[in-house]
């Protein structure tokens, strides 16, 4: 809540989706009620069901997601993103991501430097850091939002759907936009890692990748993560 409140960009709509919390979360949110445009608290079927609800509640031209354990890297993130969308041909904007310690968000565990999207990027296992991705809302409507049949990889499937469109223009901002505390759903346990790999492969096959290209893309996608981890100095 503080991270959003400190953003310099004033033209924002803060839609907050809560999964029917019973742990005092709503009492905390009420303290910040003035900065929330829409607050929806009800049970859901998982992360992607909640994201779809957020898209449905949003009325702005551009949609981005800030998950409960994430924070903006600095106060001008939304302003920098909005500047890129001044070009009406731009469909999406994304940046770089840092995974940080839960206890100390100044301690970087993994640094994900993305790159400019190219014609062969998807086949090379590329995807933008999803917590940094902002997309014109009309495009989410076009693909029908997130596929809730996936437990972990619906964001990857949505990227494959969006970025494979012939007229989908995306801009990379070469700076850290979001800091994400470690321990997300995709890497919380070995079981989740295996589930994600299976779902990633299924997403690639559904996106018209043949078996061998899908396996190659999946292998390259996983291999690309090794160089992102930051050692202690």
URNOR-V804354 format. One line per field, one symbol per residue. ss: DSSP state (~ for helix, > for strand, _ for the rest). phi: phi as a letter, one per 30 degrees, with the letter a starting at -180 (. if undefined). psi: psi as a letter, one per 40 degrees, with the letter a starting at -180 (. if undefined). Layout:
BEGIN
ss->???
phi->???
psi->???
END
This chain:
BEGIN
ss->_~~~~_________>>>>______~~~~~~~_~~~__>>>>_____~~~~~~~~~~~____>>>_____>>>____~~~~~~~~_______>>>>>>>>>_______>>>>>_________~~~_____~~~_>>>~~~~~~~__________~~~~~~~~~~______>>>>>>>>>>>>___~~~__~~~~~~~~~~~~~~~~~____~~~~~~~~~~~~~__~~~>____
phi->.dddddddddcbbcccccdidbcjeddddddcedccdbbcbadbckedddddddddddbddbbbbbddccbddadcedddddddddddddcabbbcbcdbdddbddcdcbccddaddbecdddcidaddedcdcbdedddddciicdddddbcdddddddddddddcdcbcccdadcbccddjdddbdadeddddddddeddddddciddededdddddddddddddcdcddb
psi->dddddehdhdgihhhhhiffieeedddddddfddehdhhhhiiieadddddddddddieidhhihhideiiidieeddddddddedheehdihiaiihhiiddheehhdhhghaihhideddeeeiiihdeehhihddddddefaiheehddedddddddddeehdfhhihhhgihdihhiifiddfdiddddddddddddddddeffhidddddddddddddeddeehhih.
END
